[in-house]
Amino acid sequence: MSTPNTPILSIVIVAYRSGGEIAANLTSLPRALADRPVEVVVVDNSPGDGTGAIVTSQFPWVHYLPAESNLGFGRANNLGYGRSRGDHVLFLNPDTVSNTPALAHCVARLQADSRIGLISPRLELADGSMDLACRRGIPTLWDGFCRASGLAKAFPRMAWFTGYNLTHLPAAGTYDVGAINGAFMLAPRAALAAVAPDGKVFDERFFMYGDDLDLCVRVARAGWRIVYDGAMRITHLKGVSVAQEYAAMSTAIFDANRDVYLKHFNPGNLAWVRWKYTAAFGLWKIVARWRAARRGRRRVQPL
């Protein structure tokens, strides 16, 4: 049962080669909201790279948990979640810069509506443009085709072509969506306990990528709302880790999301369904990497 000393919010951050961004991330976080403490837990998946020294020397109030090796995104988040105590839990990327009004607004929305299981504000990239992954539909094969072929970009205001990134909807609005980005996933602890009574909020079979989409599917199927609220914004300096290990990570993005579909949308493990999703995501991976190479970019954005 909550007391005035129970954190109103626990923020779980998984760091990986984050020495260049962790200080700005932690500096942007409040120590309290609504006269109650905010708890921060950093799980370091690359101890020894300097991130830990920054956290322990400059932010002694943060709970620092060095991993013995790279646990992966889901397993490390589960470790941080197990050490947290707050009424609400925010899984936050280290390459984000938050602000107190946005966090307070989102927590207040969860307190006001017990049906909300996950919420995200608008995430903006360093150039001020919207990180489209912060509000998504659960993509169909048609949505994947529209994105891979460029139709979604060519007709960004037509719902028929934008079922995945939802660019036909107002960026400043608020509405239910199929999924939000793993960079910012705020939930009431009650919702997480309901979908993960064993304490494993994220499916640890997903080492990196896909775990956020998997969690959204599970939360929605359990009857909770997933909400995007564009009234507030935080900054997401996206793509730092992917740029460091482009070849491996760009492949992992597609393979992980393929596995989400095989888990949730092929309950009978039918061979033809397995082939369909394997072929679709394989083709999507080839096209997206080819288009990224043509533009000289070191980041792909499949999902």
C-alpha positions in Angstrom: 0.0 0.0 0.0 1.3 3.5 -0.9 2.5 5.9 1.7 3.7 9.5 1.4 7.2 8.1 1.2 6.4 5.7 -1.6 7.7 7.1 -4.9 5.0 8.4 -7.1 7.2 7.4 -10.0 10.0 5.0 -10.6 12.1 5.7 -13.7 14.0 2.7 -15.1 16.8 3.5 -17.5 18.9 0.8 -19.3 22.3 2.3 -20.3 24.5 0.9 -23.0 27.6 2.9 -24.0 25.7 5.9 -22.7 28.5 8.0 -21.3 27.9 10.8 -23.7 24.2 11.1 -23.0 23.5 9.9 -19.5 24.3 13.2 -17.7 21.8 15.2 -19.7 19.2 12.5 -19.3 19.5 12.3 -15.5 19.8 16.1 -15.1 16.4 16.5 -16.9 14.6 14.3 -14.4 12.8 15.7 -11.3 13.5 14.5 -7.8 9.8 14.8 -6.8 6.3 15.2 -8.3 3.2 16.2 -6.4 5.2 16.4 -3.2 6.2 12.8 -3.5 9.6 11.3 -4.3 10.7 10.2 -7.8 13.0 7.1 -7.8 15.5 6.5 -10.6 17.2 3.2 -11.3 19.9 2.9 -13.9 20.9 -0.6 -15.1 24.3 -0.4 -16.9 24.6 -3.0 -19.7 28.2 -1.9 -20.5 29.9 -1.4 -17.2 33.4 -0.1 -17.4 32.7 2.3 -20.3 32.6 5.4 -18.0 28.8 5.6 -17.7 28.9 4.2 -14.1 31.5 6.7 -13.0 29.3 9.6 -14.2 26.2 8.2 -12.5 27.8 7.4 -9.2 29.8 10.6 -8.9 27.3 13.2 -10.3 24.0 11.6 -9.3 24.4 9.8 -6.0 20.7 9.7 -5.5 20.3 7.3 -8.5 20.2 3.6 -7.8 23.0 2.3 -10.0 23.0 -1.4 -11.0 26.0 -2.6 -13.1 25.3 -5.8 -15.1 28.0 -8.4 -15.4 27.5 -8.4 -19.1 25.0 -7.0 -21.7 21.7 -8.4 -20.5 19.7 -7.0 -23.4 17.0 -4.4 -23.2 14.2 -6.5 -21.8 16.1 -8.5 -19.2 17.8 -5.3 -17.9 14.5 -3.4 -17.7 13.0 -6.3 -15.8 16.0 -6.1 -13.3 15.4 -2.4 -12.8 11.6 -3.0 -12.5 12.2 -5.6 -9.8 14.2 -3.0 -7.8 11.7 -0.2 -8.2 8.9 0.7 -5.7 6.9 3.5 -7.3 3.2 3.6 -8.0 4.0 4.3 -11.6 6.9 3.0 -13.6 8.5 4.8 -16.6 10.8 2.8 -18.9 13.0 5.5 -20.3 15.9 5.5 -22.8 19.2 7.2 -21.8 19.1 9.2 -25.1 16.1 11.2 -24.0 15.9 14.6 -22.3 12.7 15.0 -20.3 11.0 17.8 -18.4 9.0 18.0 -15.3 5.7 19.3 -16.8 5.6 16.4 -19.3 6.2 13.8 -16.6 3.7 15.4 -14.2 1.1 15.6 -17.0 1.4 12.0 -17.9 1.4 10.7 -14.3 -1.7 12.8 -13.7 -3.5 11.2 -16.6 -2.8 7.8 -15.3 -4.1 8.8 -11.9 -7.3 10.3 -13.5 -8.1 7.3 -15.7 -7.5 3.8 -14.3 -8.2 2.3 -17.7 -4.9 3.6 -19.2 -2.2 0.9 -19.1 0.5 2.8 -21.1 1.0 6.4 -22.1 3.6 8.4 -24.0 3.9 12.1 -24.8 5.1 13.4 -28.1 8.8 12.5 -28.7 10.8 14.9 -30.8 14.1 14.4 -32.4 17.0 16.8 -32.0 15.9 18.8 -35.0 12.4 19.3 -33.6 10.7 16.8 -35.9 8.4 14.2 -34.5 9.8 10.7 -33.7 7.0 8.9 -35.5 7.5 5.7 -33.5 6.0 7.3 -30.4 2.5 6.6 -31.7 1.9 3.6 -33.9 -0.7 1.2 -35.1 -0.1 -2.5 -35.0 1.0 -2.8 -38.6 -0.7 -5.0 -41.1 1.1 -6.3 -44.2 -0.6 -3.5 -46.1 0.9 -1.0 -43.7 4.3 -2.5 -44.1 4.0 -2.3 -47.9 2.9 1.4 -47.7 5.9 2.2 -45.5 8.5 0.2 -47.5 7.2 1.5 -50.9 7.1 5.1 -49.9 3.3 5.5 -50.2 3.0 6.4 -46.5 5.6 9.2 -46.9 4.1 10.4 -50.2 0.5 10.6 -48.8 1.1 11.4 -45.1 -2.5 12.8 -44.5 -4.3 9.8 -46.0 -5.4 7.3 -43.4 -5.5 4.5 -46.0 -1.7 4.7 -46.4 -0.7 5.7 -42.9 -2.1 3.1 -40.6 1.2 2.4 -39.0 2.7 5.8 -38.2 -0.7 7.5 -38.0 0.6 10.7 -39.6 -3.0 11.6 -40.6 -3.8 12.3 -37.0 -2.9 15.6 -35.3 0.5 15.5 -33.6 -0.8 17.8 -30.8 -3.9 15.5 -30.1 -4.5 12.7 -27.7 -6.0 9.4 -28.6 -5.7 5.6 -28.2 -3.0 3.9 -30.3 -1.8 0.4 -31.0 1.7 0.9 -29.6 4.2 3.5 -28.3 8.0 3.6 -28.4 10.2 1.7 -25.9 12.1 5.0 -25.4 9.3 6.2 -23.2 6.7 3.8 -21.8 4.9 5.0 -18.6 2.5 2.6 -16.9 0.7 2.3 -13.6 2.3 -0.5 -11.6 -1.1 -2.2 -11.4 -1.2 -2.7 -15.1 2.3 -4.1 -15.2 1.5 -6.5 -12.4 -1.6 -7.6 -14.2 0.3 -8.5 -17.4 3.5 -9.7 -15.7 2.6 -11.3 -12.4 6.1 -13.0 -12.4 7.8 -9.6 -12.6 9.0 -10.0 -16.1 7.4 -7.1 -17.8 9.4 -7.5 -20.9 9.7 -10.9 -22.7 13.4 -11.7 -22.3 13.5 -13.8 -25.5 13.7 -10.4 -27.3 17.3 -9.3 -26.7 16.8 -5.9 -28.3 13.9 -4.5 -30.3 10.4 -5.9 -30.6 10.0 -6.1 -26.8 8.1 -2.7 -26.7 5.7 -3.8 -29.4 5.3 -7.2 -27.6 4.4 -5.4 -24.3 1.9 -3.1 -26.1 0.1 -6.1 -27.6 -0.1 -7.8 -24.2 -1.3 -4.7 -22.4 -4.0 -4.1 -25.0 -5.2 -7.7 -25.0 -5.5 -7.5 -21.2 -8.0 -4.7 -21.6 -5.9 -1.6 -20.9 -5.8 1.5 -23.1 -2.6 2.6 -24.8 -2.6 6.4 -25.1 -0.6 9.0 -27.0 -0.8 12.5 -25.6 0.7 15.2 -27.8 0.1 18.0 -25.4 3.5 17.5 -23.9 6.9 16.8 -25.5 10.2 15.4 -24.6 13.4 15.1 -26.7 14.6 11.7 -28.1 18.1 11.8 -29.5 17.4 8.7 -31.5 19.7 6.4 -33.3 22.9 6.7 -31.2 23.3 3.0 -30.4 22.1 1.9 -33.8 24.7 4.1 -35.5 27.4 2.4 -33.5 26.6 -1.1 -34.6 24.6 -0.4 -37.7 24.8 -3.8 -39.6 23.9 -6.0 -36.6 21.2 -3.7 -35.2 19.5 -2.9 -38.4 19.1 -6.6 -39.0 17.9 -7.2 -35.4 15.1 -4.6 -35.7 13.4 -6.5 -38.4 14.1 -10.0 -37.0 12.8 -9.1 -33.6 9.5 -7.6 -34.9 9.0 -10.6 -37.1 9.3 -12.7 -34.0 6.6 -10.6 -32.3 4.2 -11.4 -35.1 5.1 -15.1 -35.0 4.4 -15.0 -31.2 1.1 -13.1 -31.2 -0.5 -13.6 -34.7 0.3 -17.3 -35.3 -1.1 -19.1 -32.3 -1.4 -22.4 -34.1 2.2 -22.2 -35.3 0.9 -22.8 -38.9 3.7 -23.2 -41.4 2.1 -20.9 -44.1 1.6 -18.1 -41.5 5.1 -18.5 -40.4 6.3 -18.3 -44.0 4.1 -15.3 -44.7 5.6 -13.2 -41.8 9.2 -14.4 -42.4 9.0 -13.5 -46.1 7.2 -10.1 -45.4 9.7 -8.9 -42.8 12.6 -10.3 -44.8 11.6 -8.3 -47.9 10.9 -5.2 -45.7 14.4 -5.5 -44.3 16.0 -5.6 -47.7 14.1 -2.6 -49.0 14.5 -0.5 -45.9 18.3 -1.1 -45.8 18.6 -0.4 -49.5 16.7 2.9 -49.2 18.8 3.9 -46.1 22.0 3.1 -48.0 20.8 5.2 -51.0 20.2 8.2 -48.7 23.6 7.7 -46.9 21.8 7.2 -43.6 23.1 5.0 -40.7 19.7 4.3 -39.3 16.7 2.4 -40.5 13.2 2.9 -39.3 11.1 -0.2 -40.0 8.8 0.0 -37.0 
